[in-house]
Amino acid sequence: MVEANRRQLDPARRQTLRREVTHALREAILSGAYQPGAHLVEAEIAELMGVSHGPVREALRELEAEDLIVIEPHRGGFVKSFTADDIREIYSLRSLLETAMVLRAIERITEDDLVVLDALIAQMRVAEAAENAEAEIELDLAFHSTLCALSGHRRMIEAWQRLMFPIRLFLTMAIPKHLSLHEAVESHIPIVEALRQRDAVAATKHMEAGVLAIGERIAIAMTPSAPVVPLPDLPGEEGAAR
C-alpha cells in the first residue's frame, strides 16, 4: 500500500492505474462477474487490486458516466440494473444516433471502407461458426464503431462510445440465449449493401429497423415478469430473424 501511495505522486502512473482499474471493473461487469445490484466497495477494490483509493474512486466515476453503475452518497457504487424501459430508451437513442451517422457516412464512404465492413462481417461469420459469442459481439461493435468513425462527426462519435458499454452488456446478456449468433451477423448485410449502392433511404431504413427490433427483442427477453409472448422478428428475412 505504501508503494501504491508513492506511485500516485507520478501523474502518468496515476492515469495508468486509473485506466487499469477502470478496465478491470468494466470487464468484470460486462462478463457478469459483478451482477446487477452488486455493491462495489471502494476500500475493498483498492485492497484487492493493491492500489490507493484515488484510482478506484476515479474508475467508479468513469463507469457511472458509462451508465454501468450508479453511485449513491455515503454508500458507494452499485452495478446498474436495467429495466425493459431502460433498454428501449437506449436502443431508441442508438437508432437515432446511428441513422444520423449512416446519412453522413454514405456521403464519405469509399470502396476501401466497404472492404473493411465486408471483412468485419466475414470475421463475424467465423465467430458464429466457432460459436464464439464474445468475439462476435466485439466484431459487431467494431462494425458499428467503424460506421460511426466514417460519419466524421466528433460529438456523435463520442456519444456512441458512451452508449457502447451498456449495449455491449445487453448483447452479452442476450446472445446466444435470446438472440442467435446468426441473427446478429446477418443483420449487418443489408446495411452494407445499401451503403454500396449509395442508397441513403435503404441504409437508414435497415439501420433503424434492425436496431429497434433488436432492442425490443432484448427488452422483452430480459424482463422476468413479462408474459410469454413471441419475440419480434428482426426485419429483412423470412423464416429467420435478421
C-alpha positions in Angstrom: 0.0 0.0 0.0 2.9 2.4 0.7 4.3 1.6 -2.7 0.9 2.3 -4.3 0.7 5.6 -2.5 4.2 6.5 -3.7 3.2 5.7 -7.3 0.3 8.1 -7.0 2.7 11.0 -6.9 3.6 10.4 -10.6 0.6 11.8 -12.7 1.4 9.5 -15.6 1.4 6.4 -13.4 -1.8 7.6 -11.7 -3.5 7.8 -15.0 -2.3 4.3 -15.9 -3.6 2.9 -12.6 -7.0 4.6 -13.2 -7.2 3.1 -16.7 -6.2 -0.4 -15.4 -8.7 -0.3 -12.6 -11.5 1.0 -14.9 -10.8 -1.7 -17.4 -10.7 -4.4 -14.8 -14.0 -3.3 -13.2 -15.7 -2.8 -16.6 -14.7 -6.2 -17.8 -16.0 -7.7 -14.5 -19.4 -6.1 -15.0 -19.7 -6.9 -18.7 -18.7 -10.5 -18.1 -21.2 -10.9 -15.3 -18.6 -11.4 -12.6 -20.4 -8.4 -10.9 -24.1 -9.0 -11.2 -26.7 -6.2 -11.4 -27.1 -4.7 -7.9 -23.6 -5.8 -6.8 -22.0 -3.4 -4.3 -18.7 -2.0 -5.4 -16.9 -1.0 -2.2 -14.1 1.4 -2.9 -11.9 0.2 0.0 -12.3 -3.5 -0.9 -11.5 -2.9 -4.5 -8.4 -0.9 -3.6 -7.1 -3.6 -1.3 -7.9 -6.3 -3.8 -6.0 -4.5 -6.6 -3.2 -3.2 -4.4 -3.8 0.4 -5.3 -4.8 3.5 -3.3 -8.4 4.7 -3.1 -7.9 7.5 -5.7 -7.7 5.5 -8.9 -10.7 3.3 -7.7 -12.8 6.4 -7.0 -11.9 7.8 -10.4 -12.7 4.5 -12.1 -16.1 4.3 -10.4 -16.9 7.8 -11.6 -16.0 6.8 -15.2 -18.1 3.7 -15.0 -21.0 5.8 -13.8 -20.6 8.1 -16.8 -20.7 5.0 -19.0 -24.1 4.1 -17.4 -22.8 0.8 -16.0 -23.1 1.7 -12.3 -24.8 4.2 -10.0 -23.0 5.9 -7.1 -25.0 6.6 -4.0 -23.8 9.1 -1.4 -22.1 7.5 1.6 -22.7 4.0 0.1 -20.6 3.7 -3.0 -21.2 2.2 -6.4 -23.7 -0.4 -7.4 -23.9 -2.3 -10.7 -26.8 -0.8 -12.5 -30.0 -2.9 -13.0 -31.7 -2.1 -16.3 -35.4 -2.3 -16.8 -37.1 -3.1 -20.1 -37.9 0.7 -20.5 -34.2 1.5 -20.0 -33.3 -0.9 -22.8 -35.9 0.6 -25.1 -34.7 4.1 -24.4 -31.1 3.2 -25.0 -31.9 1.4 -28.3 -34.2 4.2 -29.5 -31.4 6.7 -28.8 -29.0 4.3 -30.6 -31.3 4.2 -33.6 -31.5 8.0 -33.9 -27.7 8.3 -33.5 -26.8 5.5 -35.9 -29.2 6.5 -38.7 -27.8 10.1 -38.5 -24.3 8.7 -38.7 -25.2 6.5 -41.7 -26.6 9.5 -43.6 -23.2 11.3 -43.1 -21.1 8.2 -43.8 -22.9 7.4 -47.1 -21.5 10.7 -48.4 -18.0 9.9 -47.4 -17.6 6.1 -47.7 -15.0 4.7 -50.1 -14.5 1.3 -51.7 -11.8 0.6 -49.2 -14.2 1.4 -46.3 -16.7 -1.1 -47.8 -13.9 -3.7 -47.9 -13.3 -3.2 -44.2 -17.0 -3.6 -43.4 -17.2 -6.7 -45.5 -14.2 -8.1 -43.7 -15.8 -7.5 -40.3 -18.9 -9.4 -41.4 -16.7 -12.2 -42.7 -15.0 -12.4 -39.3 -18.4 -12.4 -37.6 -19.3 -15.5 -39.6 -16.1 -17.2 -38.5 -17.0 -16.3 -34.9 -20.5 -17.7 -35.5 -19.2 -20.9 -36.9 -17.0 -21.3 -33.8 -19.9 -20.4 -31.6 -17.7 -17.7 -30.1 -20.2 -15.2 -28.8 -17.7 -12.9 -27.2 -15.7 -12.5 -30.4 -18.9 -11.9 -32.4 -20.0 -9.2 -30.0 -16.7 -7.4 -30.2 -16.8 -7.6 -34.0 -20.4 -6.3 -34.1 -19.4 -3.3 -32.0 -16.3 -2.8 -34.2 -18.6 -2.7 -37.3 -20.8 0.0 -35.8 -17.8 1.9 -34.4 -16.4 1.9 -38.0 -19.6 3.4 -39.3 -19.5 6.0 -36.6 -16.0 7.0 -37.5 -17.0 7.3 -41.1 -19.5 9.9 -40.1 -16.7 12.3 -39.2 -18.9 13.8 -36.5 -16.9 14.1 -33.4 -19.7 14.6 -30.9 -21.8 11.8 -32.4 -18.8 9.5 -32.2 -18.3 10.4 -28.5 -22.0 9.8 -27.8 -21.7 6.4 -29.5 -18.6 5.5 -27.4 -20.5 6.2 -24.2 -23.6 4.2 -25.4 -21.5 1.3 -26.5 -20.9 0.0 -22.9 -24.5 -0.7 -21.9 -25.1 -2.0 -25.4 -22.2 -4.5 -25.1 -23.7 -5.5 -21.7 -27.1 -6.2 -23.3 -25.7 -8.2 -26.1 -23.6 -10.2 -23.7 -26.7 -11.0 -21.7 -28.9 -11.7 -24.8 -26.5 -13.8 -27.0 -27.0 -16.6 -27.7 -29.9 -17.3 -25.2 -32.3 -14.7 -26.7 -30.6 -13.6 -29.9 -28.7 -16.1 -32.1 -25.3 -15.5 -33.4 -26.7 -16.0 -37.0 -29.3 -13.3 -36.4 -26.7 -10.9 -35.1 -24.3 -11.4 -38.0 -26.9 -11.3 -40.8 -28.4 -8.0 -39.6 -25.4 -6.1 -40.9 -25.5 -7.3 -44.5 -28.4 -5.2 -45.9 -26.8 -2.1 -44.3 -23.6 -2.6 -46.2 -25.4 -3.4 -49.5 -27.4 -0.2 -49.2 -24.1 1.7 -48.5 -22.5 0.1 -51.5 -25.5 1.3 -53.7 -25.3 4.8 -52.1 -29.0 4.3 -51.2 -29.5 6.6 -48.2 -33.2 5.7 -47.8 -32.5 1.9 -47.6 -29.4 2.3 -45.4 -31.2 4.3 -42.8 -34.3 2.1 -43.0 -32.3 -1.1 -42.4 -30.3 0.5 -39.6 -33.3 1.9 -37.8 -35.5 -1.2 -38.2 -32.7 -3.6 -37.2 -31.6 -1.6 -34.1 -35.2 -1.1 -32.8 -36.1 -4.7 -33.4 -33.1 -6.0 -31.5 -33.7 -3.6 -28.7 -37.3 -4.7 -28.4 -36.3 -8.3 -28.5 -33.8 -7.9 -25.7 -36.2 -5.8 -23.7 -38.9 -8.5 -23.8 -36.4 -11.3 -23.2 -34.7 -9.6 -20.3 -37.9 -8.8 -18.4 -38.5 -11.7 -15.9 -42.1 -10.8 -15.1 -43.1 -10.3 -18.8 -45.8 -12.6 -20.2 -44.7 -15.3 -22.5 -45.1 -13.8 -26.0 -43.3 -14.4 -29.3 -40.1 -12.3 -29.6 -40.4 -9.8 -32.5 -38.7 -10.9 -35.7 -35.9 -8.7 -37.0 -36.9 -7.2 -40.3 -35.4 -8.3 -43.6 -35.6 -12.0 -43.5 -38.2 -14.6 -44.0 -38.3 -17.6 -41.6 -35.3 -16.4 -39.7 -34.9 -13.1 -38.0 -32.2 -10.8 -39.4 
